[in-house]
Amino acid sequence: MADEHEDVGQPERVEGPTPAGGAYALAYFYDDARNSVPKEQSTGMEIQEFDDDGRMIHRTYLEKLPA
């Protein structure tokens, strides 16, 4: 079965149980214009959680608040 990972830049993969009960998570890093950037340059991120079959079960968006 093909997984449901979205092509939104180079992710950082984290193995193990996720908060939503998934098997692993992928974290994508963005700048203010939602361009994919390295983690160190990011101002926001998207975390996608997946089950054992590669199906996305939860998505979380995070962004830096204005100072």
N, C-alpha and C positions, 0 to 999 in steps of 0.2 A: 504494500500500500504506500502510495506517495504521501509524504507529509505535507502539512499545510503552512510551512514557513513562508512568510512574505519576504519578497526581495526588497528590503529597505536599507541596504548598506551592510557593512561587515559587522556581524554581531560578536558579542562575548558570550560564550556558553557557560552555564553554571549547572553542574550535575547535582542530583540529590533531590529530596523532597522540596517542593515549593510551597509557599503559603496557601495556594489554592488546591494543594494536593496533587500537583503534577510531578512528573518524573525528572524534568529539567526545565531550564528557562534560558531564553536568549535575550540579551540586553543590547539595544541599538542606541547609539549616541548621536545627538544632533546639535546644531548651532541654532541661533535665534530664528533663522529662516527655514528651519527643518531640513537643512542639508546634512548629509552624513559626514561626521568628522571624527577624529580620534577622541577617545575618552577624555584625555587631558584638556581638550579644547571645547568640550561640550558644555552647553547650557541647559540641555534637556535630554531625556532618554525615554525609551519605550521598552517595557519588559513584557515579553510574551512567554506564557507558561504552557507547557505541552504535556500530554499524557504519554504513557508507554508506547502508544501506537503513532505518535507524532501529530496528534490532533491538538490544535490550540484550544485551551480550556479557559484561559483568562488573559487579559491584557491590561497593563497599567501604564499611564502616561505620567511623567514627572517633568516639571520645568522649574527653572530658577525664578524666584520671585524678584521683582524689581527692588532695588535698594531704597 
